[in-house]
Amino acid sequence: MLAESPEVRGNDETGKRFKRFLKLNGDLQRDRPILILIAALAIFCPPTSPSERSPRPYVNGIVLKRALRSVPSRYPSATSGLCAKEMQLLHQVHSHAPNVVRVIGNALAADYDAADGGTGGLDQVGDSWLFSRILRLGDSSLREPALEITGSRLQYRDTSARLTPFGERILDGRANFLERNGIDEWVAGVHLQSEAGRVWLEREGDVIRR
């Protein structure tokens, strides 16, 4: 039985929690790697008193499984060279420029609506993360920025953003951000680095080596 597997071995209380997890999330038993990962989270994040608001992954296994399936979307797309959320930001800038507050607000609302409707939105991020990606897309040190950023760049209510001609071509499917600017950042624990030839891309829901 998986509850006695060495990959998920823990103390007696952990075993009880894991058996409860199996009972609540029976349809996950066909997906052993996901199940082991969630079980590990249950071991390292045991439930405590409600006031401590500790994560309870053994209860939320179905949601976690769906969220993990969205990990490939964090990688740059083979088509655009941007991850899904960055492309969403370009679309929001196209609709709401130059108001960055509206850009971020509408991006967050779209994710919430997708989660509520069961069509996605399980990879939730916050306004600070979205603002940092806007600044990245408009970084003046890039060979070709996708956004033109003006204002303070310190707070998004004091910052404005507009698409550059290059950003418009990305939205139209006629340009690739990564091919023009390269990449050097961590995605889901993987260091993507153009200069070292370590680039992984998302294509049709899969992660492929460039």
MOWO-V93134 format. One record per residue. N is the residue number from 1. RES is the residue in one small letter. PHI is phi in whole degrees, -180 to 180 (none if undefined). NEAR is the number of other C-alpha atoms within 12 Angstrom. Layout:
N&RES&PHI&NEAR  N&RES&PHI&NEAR
//
This chain:
1&m&none&14  2&l&-63&23  3&a&-63&30  4&e&-101&18  5&s&-67&16  6&p&-61&14  7&e&-68&19  8&v&-125&29  9&r&-66&24  10&g&-153&23  11&n&-78&17  12&d&-60&14  13&e&-65&16  14&t&-61&25  15&g&-59&26  16&k&-65&22  17&r&-63&31  18&f&-69&41  19&k&-63&28  20&r&-66&22  21&f&-58&33  22&l&-61&31  23&k&-66&17  24&l&-78&18  25&n&-128&26  26&g&-59&20  27&d&-72&16  28&l&-82&27  29&q&-65&24  30&r&-79&14  31&d&-117&20  32&r&-59&21  33&p&-60&17  34&i&-65&25  35&l&-64&34  36&i&-64&30  37&l&-62&23  38&i&-66&38  39&a&-63&43  40&a&-62&29  41&l&-64&29  42&a&-65&37  43&i&-73&30  44&f&-86&23  45&c&-125&21  46&p&-66&29  47&p&-67&22  48&t&-126&13  49&s&-68&10  50&p&-56&10  51&s&-67&8  52&e&-84&11  53&r&52&11  54&s&-74&16  55&p&-62&22  56&r&-127&28  57&p&-65&32  58&y&-69&38  59&v&-90&27  60&n&-104&23  61&g&-61&34  62&i&-63&25  63&v&-65&24  64&l&-63&28  65&k&-60&30  66&r&-64&23  67&a&-66&24  68&l&-63&25  69&r&-66&21  70&s&-91&27  71&v&-56&29  72&p&-54&29  73&s&-69&34  74&r&-79&36  75&y&-82&39  76&p&-63&41  77&s&-69&34  78&a&-63&31  79&t&-85&26  80&s&-99&34  81&g&78&37  82&l&-124&41  83&c&-74&33  84&a&-59&34  85&k&-71&37  86&e&-67&38  87&m&-64&37  88&q&-61&30  89&l&-64&45  90&l&-61&46  91&h&-63&31  92&q&-68&32  93&v&-64&38  94&h&-58&30  95&s&-86&22  96&h&-126&22  97&a&-58&26  98&p&-97&28  99&n&-80&26  100&v&-68&41  101&v&-59&27  102&r&-69&28  103&v&-59&34  104&i&-69&40  105&g&-60&26  106&n&-72&26  107&a&-66&35  108&l&-65&29  109&a&-62&21  110&a&-63&27  111&d&-66&28  112&y&-63&21  113&d&-64&17  114&a&-65&17  115&a&-66&19  116&d&-66&14  117&g&-88&12  118&g&74&14  119&t&-105&16  120&g&150&23  121&g&72&28  122&l&-86&27  123&d&-95&28  124&q&-80&26  125&v&-129&23  126&g&-107&18  127&d&-66&25  128&s&-64&20  129&w&-65&19  130&l&-62&34  131&f&-63&35  132&s&-63&25  133&r&-73&34  134&i&-61&46  135&l&-63&34  136&r&-64&30  137&l&-67&39  138&g&-112&34  139&d&-63&22  140&s&-69&19  141&s&-81&13  142&l&-70&22  143&r&-62&17  144&e&-150&28  145&p&-65&34  146&a&-91&43  147&l&-129&39  148&e&-104&32  149&i&-106&32  150&t&-132&25  151&g&101&18  152&s&-72&14  153&r&64&24  154&l&-101&16  155&q&-134&20  156&y&-71&29  157&r&-71&22  158&d&-108&17  159&t&-126&27  160&s&-121&30  161&a&-144&42  162&r&-138&33  163&l&-69&34  164&t&-85&25  165&p&-55&19  166&f&-66&28  167&g&-62&35  168&e&-65&27  169&r&-68&24  170&i&-62&35  171&l&-62&31  172&d&-82&17  173&g&78&18  174&r&-111&16  175&a&-150&25  176&n&-128&29  177&f&-62&36  178&l&-67&34  179&e&-62&25  180&r&-85&20  181&n&-113&27  182&g&72&26  183&i&-153&31  184&d&-152&21  185&e&-159&23  186&w&-97&17  187&v&-132&24  188&a&52&18  189&g&82&10  190&v&-114&18  191&h&-86&18  192&l&-91&25  193&q&-147&22  194&s&-61&22  195&e&-63&15  196&a&-92&14  197&g&73&14  198&r&-107&20  199&v&-131&29  200&w&-117&35  201&l&-126&34  202&e&-95&27  203&r&-142&23  204&e&53&16  205&g&87&20  206&d&-108&19  207&v&-104&25  208&i&-125&18  209&r&-82&18  210&r&-71&22
//
